[in-house]
Amino acid sequence: MRIAWLLFALAPFAAVSVAEPRLSDADAAAIRTVVQAQLDAIARDDGPKAFSYASPGIRTQFGIPEVFMAMVREGYAVMLHPASVAFLAPGIEAGQTIQQVRMTDDGGGVWLARYVMEKQKGGAWRVGGCSLAQTADTST
């Protein structure tokens, strides 16, 4: 009986420790600004500017803006000139800050970009990775 009461009494505290932290409104706005700025730079074919929004790890991986932009052209074509862009609410999943962006291409295909965001020591947000998947949806 005492064990059952103790478990019941401690249950709310256990739930609090498991819950993911929430992003502040300021962080959510800063993340959106960075992702939008990178998308704008990609649309202008401004490789150095688009590359500047990448995390240090991404910059090390690709080395130079030209290699980064070649990767975008080959694997992320919808980002070059999306027909529409809609930001979903950012969140924290498994300790990673995630910003999802829904995009449509000129053919009506719907894509979901999942950005992993990294907060730098100075407080600036940078893109630490992005996965892109076409959904079964179509725009109307």
N, CA, C and O atoms as a MOPAC input file, in Angstrom:
PM7 MOZYME 1SCF
protein

 N      0.81900 1    -1.19000 1     0.00000 1
 C      0.00000 1     0.00000 1     0.00000 1
 C      0.86500 1     1.25700 1     0.00000 1
 O      0.59000 1     2.20200 1    -0.74000 1
 N      1.91800 1     1.27000 1     0.83500 1
 C      2.79900 1     2.43000 1     0.89100 1
 C      3.52700 1     2.63700 1    -0.44200 1
 O      3.71100 1     3.77100 1    -0.88300 1
 N      3.93200 1     1.55200 1    -1.06800 1
 C      4.63400 1     1.65900 1    -2.35700 1
 C      3.70000 1     2.24200 1    -3.41000 1
 O      4.10600 1     3.10600 1    -4.18700 1
 N      2.45400 1     1.77800 1    -3.44400 1
 C      1.48700 1     2.30600 1    -4.41200 1
 C      1.26500 1     3.79200 1    -4.19300 1
 O      1.20400 1     4.55400 1    -5.15800 1
 N      1.14200 1     4.22300 1    -2.92900 1
 C      0.93600 1     5.63800 1    -2.63100 1
 C      2.14900 1     6.45600 1    -3.06500 1
 O      2.00200 1     7.53000 1    -3.64900 1
 N      3.34800 1     5.94700 1    -2.78100 1
 C      4.58000 1     6.63800 1    -3.14800 1
 C      4.68400 1     6.79100 1    -4.65500 1
 O      5.04300 1     7.86500 1    -5.13800 1
 N      4.37900 1     5.74400 1    -5.41000 1
 C      4.41100 1     5.83300 1    -6.87500 1
 C      3.39700 1     6.84400 1    -7.38200 1
 O      3.69600 1     7.61700 1    -8.29300 1
 N      2.20500 1     6.84600 1    -6.80600 1
 C      1.17000 1     7.79700 1    -7.20100 1
 C      1.60300 1     9.23000 1    -6.88200 1
 O      1.37900 1    10.14000 1    -7.68000 1
 N      2.22100 1     9.42700 1    -5.71900 1
 C      2.64500 1    10.75800 1    -5.29700 1
 C      3.79600 1    11.28800 1    -6.15400 1
 O      3.88700 1    12.49400 1    -6.38200 1
 N      4.66000 1    10.41900 1    -6.62200 1
 C      5.82200 1    10.85000 1    -7.41000 1
 C      5.55000 1    10.90100 1    -8.91400 1
 O      6.36700 1    11.44300 1    -9.65800 1
 N      4.44900 1    10.36300 1    -9.37400 1
 C      4.14500 1    10.31000 1   -10.81600 1
 C      4.19100 1    11.67900 1   -11.48200 1
 O      4.76700 1    11.78200 1   -12.56600 1
 N      3.62100 1    12.74300 1   -10.90500 1
 C      3.70100 1    14.04800 1   -11.58000 1
 C      5.12700 1    14.53500 1   -11.77400 1
 O      5.42400 1    15.17200 1   -12.78500 1
 N      6.01100 1    14.25100 1   -10.83500 1
 C      7.39700 1    14.68100 1   -10.95900 1
 C      8.12700 1    13.89700 1   -12.03000 1
 O      8.97800 1    14.45000 1   -12.72700 1
 N      7.81600 1    12.64100 1   -12.17200 1
 C      8.42900 1    11.82000 1   -13.21300 1
 C      8.02900 1    12.33100 1   -14.57900 1
 O      8.85800 1    12.36500 1   -15.48700 1
 N      6.77700 1    12.72900 1   -14.74800 1
 C      6.30900 1    13.23200 1   -16.04000 1
 C      7.01000 1    14.53100 1   -16.40200 1
 O      7.30300 1    14.76600 1   -17.57400 1
 N      7.28000 1    15.36800 1   -15.42700 1
 C      7.95400 1    16.63400 1   -15.68100 1
 C      9.38100 1    16.39600 1   -16.15900 1
 O      9.85500 1    17.09300 1   -17.05600 1
 N     10.06200 1    15.43300 1   -15.58100 1
 C     11.44600 1    15.19800 1   -15.95800 1
 C     11.57400 1    14.57800 1   -17.34600 1
 O     12.62100 1    14.71700 1   -17.97800 1
 N     10.54200 1    13.90300 1   -17.83500 1
 C     10.58100 1    13.25200 1   -19.14100 1
 C     10.21100 1    14.22700 1   -20.25800 1
 O     10.67600 1    14.06700 1   -21.38700 1
 N      9.39400 1    15.22000 1   -19.97000 1
 C      8.90400 1    16.15200 1   -20.98900 1
 C     10.06000 1    16.92700 1   -21.61500 1
 O     11.01400 1    17.30700 1   -20.93500 1
 N      9.95700 1    17.15300 1   -22.91900 1
 C     10.95200 1    17.93800 1   -23.63300 1
 C     10.79500 1    19.41200 1   -23.27200 1
 O      9.67300 1    19.87800 1   -23.07200 1
 N     11.88700 1    20.14700 1   -23.18600 1
 C     11.76800 1    21.57900 1   -22.93200 1
 C     11.09600 1    22.27000 1   -24.12100 1
 O     11.11400 1    21.76200 1   -25.24200 1
 N     10.51400 1    23.41900 1   -23.86000 1
 C      9.84500 1    24.18100 1   -24.91700 1
 C     10.77100 1    25.27700 1   -25.41100 1
 O     11.62500 1    25.77200 1   -24.67500 1
 N     10.58900 1    25.64400 1   -26.66600 1
 C     11.34200 1    26.75800 1   -27.22900 1
 C     10.67700 1    28.06200 1   -26.82700 1
 O      9.45200 1    28.14600 1   -26.75000 1
 N     11.47300 1    29.06000 1   -26.57500 1
 C     10.92000 1    30.37800 1   -26.30200 1
 C     10.40100 1    30.97800 1   -27.60800 1
 O     10.79400 1    30.54800 1   -28.69200 1
 N      9.53200 1    31.95500 1   -27.50300 1
 C      9.03900 1    32.64400 1   -28.69600 1
 C     10.19000 1    33.29600 1   -29.45300 1
 O     10.19500 1    33.30900 1   -30.68400 1
 N     11.16800 1    33.83900 1   -28.72200 1
 C     12.32100 1    34.47600 1   -29.35800 1
 C     13.14400 1    33.45700 1   -30.15100 1
 O     13.57200 1    33.73800 1   -31.27100 1
 N     13.36200 1    32.27600 1   -29.56900 1
 C     14.10800 1    31.23300 1   -30.28900 1
 C     13.33100 1    30.76100 1   -31.51400 1
 O     13.91700 1    30.57300 1   -32.58100 1
 N     12.02800 1    30.57000 1   -31.37500 1
 C     11.20500 1    30.13600 1   -32.51400 1
 C     11.28300 1    31.16000 1   -33.64700 1
 O     11.40400 1    30.78600 1   -34.81400 1
 N     11.21300 1    32.44200 1   -33.31000 1
 C     11.29900 1    33.49300 1   -34.33500 1
 C     12.68800 1    33.52400 1   -34.97300 1
 O     12.80900 1    33.69000 1   -36.18600 1
 N     13.72600 1    33.36600 1   -34.16600 1
 C     15.09500 1    33.37300 1   -34.69600 1
 C     15.33500 1    32.19200 1   -35.62300 1
 O     15.99100 1    32.33400 1   -36.65500 1
 N     14.81000 1    31.03400 1   -35.26200 1
 C     14.95300 1    29.83400 1   -36.10300 1
 C     14.26800 1    30.06000 1   -37.44600 1
 O     14.84500 1    29.77600 1   -38.49500 1
 N     13.05200 1    30.56500 1   -37.41600 1
 C     12.32700 1    30.82300 1   -38.65700 1
 C     13.09400 1    31.82000 1   -39.53000 1
 O     13.17800 1    31.64500 1   -40.74600 1
 N     13.64000 1    32.84400 1   -38.92400 1
 C     14.40400 1    33.85100 1   -39.66400 1
 C     15.60100 1    33.22500 1   -40.36800 1
 O     15.86900 1    33.52300 1   -41.53200 1
 N     16.31800 1    32.36100 1   -39.66300 1
 C     17.50000 1    31.71300 1   -40.25000 1
 C     17.10400 1    30.79900 1   -41.40700 1
 O     17.71900 1    30.84800 1   -42.47200 1
 N     16.09200 1    29.97400 1   -41.20900 1
 C     15.67500 1    29.04500 1   -42.27100 1
 C     15.16500 1    29.83100 1   -43.47500 1
 O     15.50800 1    29.50500 1   -44.61100 1
 N     14.35500 1    30.85900 1   -43.24400 1
 C     13.83900 1    31.66400 1   -44.35900 1
 C     14.97300 1    32.37500 1   -45.08800 1
 O     14.97200 1    32.44700 1   -46.31700 1
 N     15.93000 1    32.89500 1   -44.34500 1
 C     17.07400 1    33.57100 1   -44.97300 1
 C     17.88100 1    32.59600 1   -45.82600 1
 O     18.34800 1    32.95400 1   -46.90700 1
 N     18.04600 1    31.36500 1   -45.34100 1
 C     18.77600 1    30.38900 1   -46.14400 1
 C     17.98600 1    30.03300 1   -47.40300 1
 O     18.56100 1    29.92900 1   -48.48700 1
 N     16.68000 1    29.84700 1   -47.26600 1
 C     15.85200 1    29.55800 1   -48.45200 1
 C     15.90500 1    30.70500 1   -49.45500 1
 O     15.98500 1    30.47000 1   -50.66100 1
 N     15.86200 1    31.93800 1   -48.96800 1
 C     15.95300 1    33.10300 1   -49.85300 1
 C     17.28700 1    33.12800 1   -50.58900 1
 O     17.33100 1    33.40600 1   -51.78700 1
 N     18.37500 1    32.83700 1   -49.87700 1
 C     19.69300 1    32.81100 1   -50.50200 1
 C     19.79300 1    31.69300 1   -51.54100 1
 O     20.38100 1    31.88300 1   -52.60600 1
 N     19.22700 1    30.54600 1   -51.23700 1
 C     19.22300 1    29.43200 1   -52.19600 1
 C     18.45100 1    29.83500 1   -53.44700 1
 O     18.89700 1    29.55600 1   -54.56000 1
 N     17.30100 1    30.48600 1   -53.28300 1
 C     16.49100 1    30.90500 1   -54.43600 1
 C     17.23400 1    31.92300 1   -55.30800 1
 O     17.02800 1    31.97100 1   -56.52000 1
 N     18.09300 1    32.73200 1   -54.69200 1
 C     18.89200 1    33.72300 1   -55.44800 1
 C     20.18700 1    33.11500 1   -55.98700 1
 O     20.97000 1    33.80000 1   -56.64600 1
 N     20.41200 1    31.83300 1   -55.70900 1
 C     21.64700 1    31.14800 1   -56.08000 1
 C     22.86300 1    31.82400 1   -55.44600 1
 O     23.93400 1    31.90000 1   -56.04800 1
 N     22.67400 1    32.31200 1   -54.21900 1
 C     23.74100 1    32.95800 1   -53.46400 1
 C     24.34500 1    31.92900 1   -52.51000 1
 O     24.00800 1    31.87100 1   -51.32800 1
 N     25.23600 1    31.12900 1   -53.05900 1
 C     25.84500 1    30.04800 1   -52.29800 1
 C     26.54900 1    30.50100 1   -51.02900 1
 O     26.32800 1    29.91400 1   -49.97000 1
 N     27.39900 1    31.54100 1   -51.10200 1
 C     28.07700 1    31.97300 1   -49.87500 1
 C     27.10400 1    32.38300 1   -48.76500 1
 O     27.33700 1    32.07200 1   -47.59700 1
 N     26.02700 1    33.07100 1   -49.11300 1
 C     25.06100 1    33.49000 1   -48.09600 1
 C     24.30600 1    32.27700 1   -47.55100 1
 O     24.14600 1    32.14700 1   -46.33800 1
 N     23.84200 1    31.39200 1   -48.43000 1
 C     23.13300 1    30.18400 1   -47.97700 1
 C     24.03400 1    29.35200 1   -47.06700 1
 O     23.58300 1    28.83700 1   -46.04400 1
 N     25.28800 1    29.22300 1   -47.43400 1
 C     26.26500 1    28.44200 1   -46.67900 1
 C     26.52600 1    29.06900 1   -45.31100 1
 O     26.83600 1    28.35800 1   -44.35600 1
 N     26.40400 1    30.39000 1   -45.21000 1
 C     26.68000 1    31.08100 1   -43.94600 1
 C     25.67300 1    30.71400 1   -42.86100 1
 O     25.96600 1    30.89400 1   -41.67900 1
 N     24.50200 1    30.20700 1   -43.22400 1
 C     23.49100 1    29.81000 1   -42.25000 1
 C     23.65700 1    28.37000 1   -41.78100 1
 O     22.90800 1    27.90400 1   -40.92200 1
 N     24.62700 1    27.66900 1   -42.33800 1
 C     24.89900 1    26.28400 1   -41.94600 1
 C     25.75500 1    26.26000 1   -40.68100 1
 O     26.55000 1    27.16800 1   -40.43600 1
 N     25.58100 1    25.22100 1   -39.89400 1
 C     26.37100 1    25.05500 1   -38.67400 1
 C     27.84100 1    24.80700 1   -39.03200 1
 O     28.15100 1    24.44300 1   -40.16600 1
 N     28.73500 1    25.00100 1   -38.07500 1
 C     30.14800 1    24.70300 1   -38.34400 1
 C     30.37300 1    23.27500 1   -38.83500 1
 O     31.22800 1    23.05000 1   -39.69100 1
 N     29.62900 1    22.31700 1   -38.31400 1
 C     29.78500 1    20.93300 1   -38.76400 1
 C     29.40800 1    20.74200 1   -40.21800 1
 O     30.08100 1    20.01300 1   -40.94600 1
 N     28.33500 1    21.39400 1   -40.64700 1
 C     27.92500 1    21.32300 1   -42.05300 1
 C     28.95400 1    22.01900 1   -42.93300 1
 O     29.30100 1    21.51400 1   -44.00100 1
 N     29.44500 1    23.17300 1   -42.49100 1
 C     30.45400 1    23.89300 1   -43.28400 1
 C     31.72300 1    23.05600 1   -43.42300 1
 O     32.35500 1    23.05100 1   -44.47900 1
 N     32.09000 1    22.35300 1   -42.36400 1
 C     33.26100 1    21.47700 1   -42.44200 1
 C     32.99700 1    20.32400 1   -43.40900 1
 O     33.86800 1    19.95800 1   -44.19900 1
 N     31.79700 1    19.75500 1   -43.34500 1
 C     31.45300 1    18.61800 1   -44.19900 1
 C     31.52200 1    18.98300 1   -45.68000 1
 O     32.03200 1    18.20200 1   -46.48300 1
 N     31.01400 1    20.16400 1   -46.05300 1
 C     30.96600 1    20.53800 1   -47.46600 1
 C     32.15500 1    21.38600 1   -47.90800 1
 O     32.46200 1    21.43500 1   -49.09900 1
 N     32.81100 1    22.03600 1   -46.99700 1
 C     34.03300 1    22.75800 1   -47.31600 1
 C     33.84200 1    24.12600 1   -47.92800 1
 O     34.32500 1    25.12100 1   -47.38900 1
 N     33.14100 1    24.18900 1   -49.05300 1
 C     32.97100 1    25.45600 1   -49.76500 1
 C     31.51600 1    25.60100 1   -50.22900 1
 O     30.82000 1    24.60500 1   -50.42700 1
 N     31.06900 1    26.84100 1   -50.40100 1
 C     29.67800 1    27.07300 1   -50.79900 1
 C     29.27300 1    26.38500 1   -52.09300 1
 O     28.12900 1    25.95300 1   -52.23100 1
 N     30.19000 1    26.27800 1   -53.03800 1
 C     29.86300 1    25.66700 1   -54.32400 1
 C     29.48100 1    24.19500 1   -54.17500 1
 O     28.56300 1    23.72200 1   -54.84500 1
 N     30.16700 1    23.48200 1   -53.31600 1
 C     29.85100 1    22.07200 1   -53.07300 1
 C     28.50500 1    21.97300 1   -52.35600 1
 O     27.69200 1    21.10300 1   -52.66800 1
 N     28.27700 1    22.86400 1   -51.40100 1
 C     27.00600 1    22.89100 1   -50.68800 1
 C     25.84900 1    23.13600 1   -51.66100 1
 O     24.83900 1    22.43500 1   -51.60400 1
 N     25.98500 1    24.11300 1   -52.54600 1
 C     24.92200 1    24.43300 1   -53.49600 1
 C     24.71800 1    23.31100 1   -54.51500 1
 O     23.59200 1    23.08000 1   -54.95500 1
 N     25.77600 1    22.61900 1   -54.89100 1
 C     25.62800 1    21.47700 1   -55.79700 1
 C     24.78400 1    20.39300 1   -55.13500 1
 O     23.95800 1    19.75900 1   -55.79100 1
 N     24.98900 1    20.17900 1   -53.83900 1
 C     24.19000 1    19.21000 1   -53.09500 1
 C     22.72700 1    19.64200 1   -53.05700 1
 O     21.83200 1    18.81200 1   -53.22000 1
 N     22.47800 1    20.93200 1   -52.84200 1
 C     21.10500 1    21.43900 1   -52.81100 1
 C     20.44800 1    21.22400 1   -54.17700 1
 O     19.31400 1    20.75100 1   -54.24800 1
 N     21.14300 1    21.56400 1   -55.24900 1
 C     20.57600 1    21.40700 1   -56.60200 1
 C     20.24900 1    19.95400 1   -56.90600 1
 O     19.23500 1    19.66900 1   -57.54300 1
 N     21.09000 1    19.03500 1   -56.46100 1
 C     20.89500 1    17.61900 1   -56.77000 1
 C     19.84500 1    16.94900 1   -55.88700 1
 O     19.04500 1    16.15600 1   -56.38200 1
 N     19.83500 1    17.24900 1   -54.60500 1
 C     18.96700 1    16.52300 1   -53.69400 1
 C     17.80800 1    17.30100 1   -53.09200 1
 O     16.93800 1    16.72200 1   -52.44100 1
 N     17.79400 1    18.61900 1   -53.30900 1
 C     16.78600 1    19.47300 1   -52.68000 1
 C     16.21700 1    20.46800 1   -53.68700 1
 O     16.04500 1    21.64500 1   -53.36700 1
 N     15.92900 1    20.01000 1   -54.88600 1
 C     15.52100 1    20.89200 1   -55.98400 1
 C     14.30700 1    21.75400 1   -55.65100 1
 O     14.22200 1    22.89100 1   -56.11300 1
 N     13.37100 1    21.24400 1   -54.86400 1
 C     12.18100 1    22.02800 1   -54.52400 1
 C     12.56700 1    23.31500 1   -53.80000 1
 O     11.82800 1    24.29800 1   -53.85900 1
 N     13.69200 1    23.32400 1   -53.12900 1
 C     14.12300 1    24.51100 1   -52.39100 1
 C     14.62900 1    25.62700 1   -53.29700 1
 O     14.72300 1    26.77900 1   -52.87100 1
 N     14.95400 1    25.29400 1   -54.54100 1
 C     15.46300 1    26.32300 1   -55.44800 1
 C     14.40400 1    27.36800 1   -55.75100 1
 O     14.68900 1    28.56500 1   -55.72400 1
 N     13.19900 1    26.93500 1   -56.03400 1
 C     12.09800 1    27.86100 1   -56.34300 1
 C     10.76900 1    27.21400 1   -55.96800 1
 O      9.99300 1    26.83300 1   -56.84500 1
 N     10.50300 1    27.08900 1   -54.66700 1
 C      9.23800 1    26.46300 1   -54.26300 1
 C      8.04600 1    27.33100 1   -54.66500 1
 O      8.12600 1    28.55900 1   -54.65700 1
 N      6.94200 1    26.67300 1   -55.01700 1
 C      5.71500 1    27.40200 1   -55.33900 1
 C      5.10300 1    27.99300 1   -54.08200 1
 O      4.50300 1    29.06700 1   -54.12400 1
 N      5.25200 1    27.29400 1   -52.96200 1
 C      4.77900 1    27.82300 1   -51.67900 1
 C      5.63100 1    27.25900 1   -50.55700 1
 O      6.23700 1    26.19500 1   -50.68000 1
 N      5.66200 1    28.00500 1   -49.45700 1
 C      6.42500 1    27.62200 1   -48.27800 1
 C      5.56000 1    27.91400 1   -47.05900 1
 O      5.02100 1    29.01400 1   -46.93400 1
 N      5.41900 1    26.93600 1   -46.15300 1
 C      4.66000 1    27.13900 1   -44.91800 1
 C      5.46300 1    26.55800 1   -43.75400 1
 O      5.81800 1    25.38000 1   -43.75600 1
 N      5.73800 1    27.38800 1   -42.77900 1
 C      6.47600 1    26.95000 1   -41.59600 1
 C      5.51500 1    26.32200 1   -40.59500 1
 O      4.46300 1    26.88500 1   -40.29400 1
 N      5.88300 1    25.15500 1   -40.08500 1
 C      5.14700 1    24.53100 1   -38.99700 1
 C      5.78800 1    24.98300 1   -37.68400 1
 O      6.88000 1    25.55100 1   -37.69400 1
 N      5.13700 1    24.74200 1   -36.58400 1
 C      5.68900 1    25.15600 1   -35.29500 1
 C      6.96700 1    24.37700 1   -35.00800 1
 O      6.98800 1    23.15400 1   -35.15000 1
 N      8.02600 1    25.06500 1   -34.60700 1
 C      9.25100 1    24.34000 1   -34.24800 1
 C      9.05900 1    23.62200 1   -32.91900 1
 O      8.16800 1    23.95800 1   -32.13900 1
 N      9.90000 1    22.63800 1   -32.67500 1
 C      9.80900 1    21.91200 1   -31.42200 1
 C     11.10400 1    21.20300 1   -31.10400 1
 O     12.08600 1    21.30000 1   -31.84000 1
 N     11.08700 1    20.50000 1   -30.01300 1
 C     12.24800 1    19.73000 1   -29.58200 1
 C     11.84200 1    18.27300 1   -29.56400 1
 O     10.86700 1    17.89200 1   -28.91600 1
 N     12.60700 1    17.45700 1   -30.28700 1
 C     12.35100 1    16.02500 1   -30.37600 1
 C     13.64200 1    15.27800 1   -30.06800 1
 O     14.66500 1    15.48700 1   -30.72100 1
 N     13.58300 1    14.42000 1   -29.08300 1
 C     14.75000 1    13.61900 1   -28.68900 1
 C     15.98500 1    14.49400 1   -28.49000 1
 O     17.09600 1    14.11300 1   -28.85900 1
 N     15.77700 1    15.66500 1   -27.90400 1
 C     16.88600 1    16.56400 1   -27.60300 1
 C     17.34400 1    17.42800 1   -28.76300 1
 O     18.25300 1    18.24200 1   -28.59500 1
 N     16.74800 1    17.27800 1   -29.92500 1
 C     17.11600 1    18.09700 1   -31.08800 1
 C     16.03800 1    19.13700 1   -31.35400 1
 O     14.84500 1    18.86000 1   -31.23200 1
 N     16.47300 1    20.33000 1   -31.71700 1
 C     15.53700 1    21.38500 1   -32.09100 1
 C     15.20600 1    21.20200 1   -33.56400 1
 O     16.09900 1    21.17600 1   -34.41100 1
 N     13.91600 1    21.07500 1   -33.86500 1
 C     13.45300 1    20.75700 1   -35.20900 1
 C     12.53000 1    21.85900 1   -35.72000 1
 O     11.62800 1    22.30800 1   -35.01300 1
 N     12.77200 1    22.28500 1   -36.95600 1
 C     11.86700 1    23.19700 1   -37.66200 1
 C     11.41500 1    22.47600 1   -38.92900 1
 O     12.23400 1    22.15600 1   -39.79100 1
 N     10.12300 1    22.22400 1   -39.04200 1
 C      9.59700 1    21.59800 1   -40.24900 1
 C      9.01000 1    22.68300 1   -41.15400 1
 O      8.39300 1    23.64200 1   -40.68900 1
 N      9.21900 1    22.50300 1   -42.44300 1
 C      8.72700 1    23.44900 1   -43.43700 1
 C      8.04800 1    22.65500 1   -44.55100 1
 O      8.64200 1    21.75400 1   -45.14200 1
 N      6.81600 1    23.00200 1   -44.81700 1
 C      6.04600 1    22.36000 1   -45.88900 1
 C      6.22600 1    23.19300 1   -47.15300 1
 O      6.01600 1    24.40500 1   -47.13300 1
 N      6.61000 1    22.55200 1   -48.24400 1
 C      6.83300 1    23.23500 1   -49.51800 1
 C      6.06700 1    22.52700 1   -50.62200 1
 O      5.84300 1    21.31800 1   -50.56600 1
 N      5.67400 1    23.28800 1   -51.61300 1
 C      5.09500 1    22.67700 1   -52.81100 1
 C      5.96700 1    23.03400 1   -53.99700 1
 O      6.56400 1    24.11000 1   -54.05000 1
 N      6.03000 1    22.11700 1   -54.94300 1
 C      6.78900 1    22.37900 1   -56.16500 1
 C      5.82800 1    22.85300 1   -57.25500 1
 O      4.61500 1    22.90200 1   -57.04800 1
 N      6.37700 1    23.19600 1   -58.40200 1
 C      5.55700 1    23.71600 1   -59.50400 1
 C      4.53700 1    22.70400 1   -60.01500 1
 O      3.52600 1    23.09100 1   -60.60200 1
 N      4.78300 1    21.43300 1   -59.80300 1
 C      3.86100 1    20.39800 1   -60.26100 1
 C      2.78300 1    20.05200 1   -59.24300 1
 O      1.97700 1    19.15400 1   -59.48500 1
 N      2.75300 1    20.74400 1   -58.11300 1
 C      1.76000 1    20.47700 1   -57.08600 1
 C      2.19000 1    19.44800 1   -56.06000 1
 O      1.42800 1    19.12100 1   -55.15000 1
 N      3.39500 1    18.93700 1   -56.19600 1
 C      3.90200 1    17.98700 1   -55.20500 1
 C      4.17600 1    18.68100 1   -53.88400 1
 O      4.63300 1    19.82400 1   -53.85700 1
 N      3.89600 1    17.99000 1   -52.79000 1
 C      4.09500 1    18.55200 1   -51.45300 1
 C      5.29300 1    17.86600 1   -50.80500 1
 O      5.41500 1    16.64200 1   -50.82800 1
 N      6.15900 1    18.66800 1   -50.23700 1
 C      7.38900 1    18.19900 1   -49.63000 1
 C      7.44100 1    18.66500 1   -48.18200 1
 O      6.90200 1    19.71800 1   -47.84300 1
 N      8.08600 1    17.88500 1   -47.33500 1
 C      8.29200 1    18.27700 1   -45.95300 1
 C      9.79400 1    18.28300 1   -45.68100 1
 O     10.46100 1    17.25000 1   -45.73800 1
 N     10.30400 1    19.47900 1   -45.38400 1
 C     11.71600 1    19.62900 1   -45.00400 1
 C     11.78100 1    19.63900 1   -43.48500 1
 O     11.01900 1    20.34000 1   -42.81900 1
 N     12.68500 1    18.86600 1   -42.96100 1
 C     12.85700 1    18.75600 1   -41.50400 1
 C     14.26800 1    19.24000 1   -41.17100 1
 O     15.25400 1    18.52600 1   -41.35700 1
 N     14.32900 1    20.47700 1   -40.67300 1
 C     15.60500 1    21.10200 1   -40.32500 1
 C     15.98100 1    20.76700 1   -38.88900 1
 O     15.15800 1    20.87800 1   -37.98100 1
 N     17.22000 1    20.36000 1   -38.69100 1
 C     17.78200 1    20.21500 1   -37.35400 1
 C     18.55600 1    21.50100 1   -37.10100 1
 O     19.48600 1    21.83900 1   -37.83400 1
 N     18.15900 1    22.21000 1   -36.05300 1
 C     18.75400 1    23.50300 1   -35.75300 1
 C     19.71500 1    23.37800 1   -34.57100 1
 O     19.47800 1    22.61400 1   -33.63500 1
 N     20.80700 1    24.14800 1   -34.63600 1
 C     21.80400 1    24.12400 1   -33.57200 1
 C     22.03800 1    25.54900 1   -33.07600 1
 O     22.31100 1    26.45600 1   -33.86200 1
 N     21.92700 1    25.72900 1   -31.77100 1
 C     22.19600 1    27.03400 1   -31.17900 1
 C     23.69300 1    27.13700 1   -30.89500 1
 O     24.26700 1    26.27800 1   -30.22600 1
 N     24.30900 1    28.18000 1   -31.40200 1
 C     25.74400 1    28.36800 1   -31.26500 1
 C     26.07100 1    29.02700 1   -29.91400 1
 O     25.18000 1    29.52800 1   -29.22800 1
 N     27.33600 1    29.02000 1   -29.55200 1
 C     27.75300 1    29.58000 1   -28.26400 1
 C     27.32000 1    31.03500 1   -28.09700 1
 O     26.95300 1    31.43600 1   -26.99300 1
 N     27.35200 1    31.81800 1   -29.14300 1
 C     26.95900 1    33.21800 1   -29.05700 1
 C     25.45700 1    33.43400 1   -29.07300 1
 O     24.98900 1    34.56600 1   -28.95000 1
 N     24.69100 1    32.34900 1   -29.22700 1
 C     23.23400 1    32.43700 1   -29.21000 1
 C     22.58100 1    32.38200 1   -30.57900 1
 O     21.36000 1    32.25600 1   -30.67100 1
 N     23.36600 1    32.47500 1   -31.64700 1
 C     22.80700 1    32.42200 1   -33.00200 1
 C     22.40200 1    30.99600 1   -33.34800 1
 O     23.05100 1    30.03900 1   -32.92600 1
 N     21.33400 1    30.86000 1   -34.11300 1
 C     20.88000 1    29.55300 1   -34.59400 1
 C     21.46800 1    29.29300 1   -35.96700 1
 O     21.57900 1    30.20800 1   -36.78200 1
 N     21.84800 1    28.04400 1   -36.23000 1
 C     22.35900 1    27.62500 1   -37.52700 1
 C     21.73000 1    26.28500 1   -37.89300 1
 O     21.30700 1    25.52000 1   -37.02700 1
 N     21.68100 1    26.02300 1   -39.19100 1
 C     21.12000 1    24.77900 1   -39.70600 1
 C     22.16600 1    23.68100 1   -39.55200 1
 O     23.26000 1    23.76800 1   -40.10900 1
 N     21.81800 1    22.65100 1   -38.79200 1
 C     22.73000 1    21.53900 1   -38.56100 1
 C     22.44500 1    20.33300 1   -39.43500 1
 O     23.13900 1    19.32000 1   -39.35500 1
 N     21.42800 1    20.44400 1   -40.26700 1
 C     21.07500 1    19.36200 1   -41.17700 1
 C     19.65100 1    19.53200 1   -41.64400 1
 O     18.86000 1    20.23800 1   -41.01900 1
 N     19.32900 1    18.88700 1   -42.74100 1
 C     17.97500 1    18.96500 1   -43.27900 1
 C     17.68000 1    17.69000 1   -44.05000 1
 O     18.47400 1    17.24500 1   -44.87900 1
 N     16.52700 1    17.11300 1   -43.76100 1
 C     16.06500 1    15.98400 1   -44.55600 1
 C     14.81000 1    16.44300 1   -45.29900 1
 O     14.05800 1    17.28000 1   -44.79900 1
 N     14.59600 1    15.90600 1   -46.46100 1
 C     13.48700 1    16.31400 1   -47.31300 1
 C     12.78000 1    15.06800 1   -47.81700 1
 O     13.41500 1    14.13400 1   -48.30600 1
 N     11.46100 1    15.06400 1   -47.69300 1
 C     10.68100 1    13.92000 1   -48.16900 1
 C      9.42300 1    14.41700 1   -48.85600 1
 O      8.75300 1    15.33000 1   -48.37300 1
 N      9.11100 1    13.80600 1   -49.99100 1
 C      7.85400 1    14.13300 1   -50.66300 1
 C      6.74600 1    13.39600 1   -49.94500 1
 O      6.88900 1    12.22500 1   -49.59300 1
 N      5.63400 1    14.09300 1   -49.72900 1
 C      4.49000 1    13.47900 1   -49.06100 1
 C      3.51600 1    12.94000 1   -50.11100 1
 O      3.68700 1    13.17600 1   -51.30700 1
 N      2.52000 1    12.23400 1   -49.66200 1
 C      1.49600 1    11.72400 1   -50.55700 1
 C      0.49200 1    12.80600 1   -50.92600 1
 O     -0.31500 1    12.62600 1   -51.83800 1
 N      0.54200 1    13.92700 1   -50.21800 1
 C     -0.38800 1    15.03500 1   -50.47100 1
 C     -0.05400 1    15.71500 1   -51.79500 1
 O      1.06000 1    15.61700 1   -52.31000 1
 N     -1.05800 1    16.40700 1   -52.32600 1
 C     -0.85300 1    17.29100 1   -53.46200 1
 C     -1.53400 1    18.60100 1   -53.14000 1
 O     -2.55100 1    18.63800 1   -52.44700 1
 N     -0.96100 1    19.67800 1   -53.65200 1
 C     -1.58100 1    20.98500 1   -53.40800 1
 C     -2.74500 1    21.15800 1   -54.36200 1
 O     -2.76900 1    20.57800 1   -55.44800 1
 N     -3.69600 1    21.95200 1   -53.94900 1
 C     -4.86700 1    22.18200 1   -54.80000 1
 C     -5.03000 1    23.64000 1   -55.09800 1
 O     -5.96400 1    24.02600 1   -55.80200 1

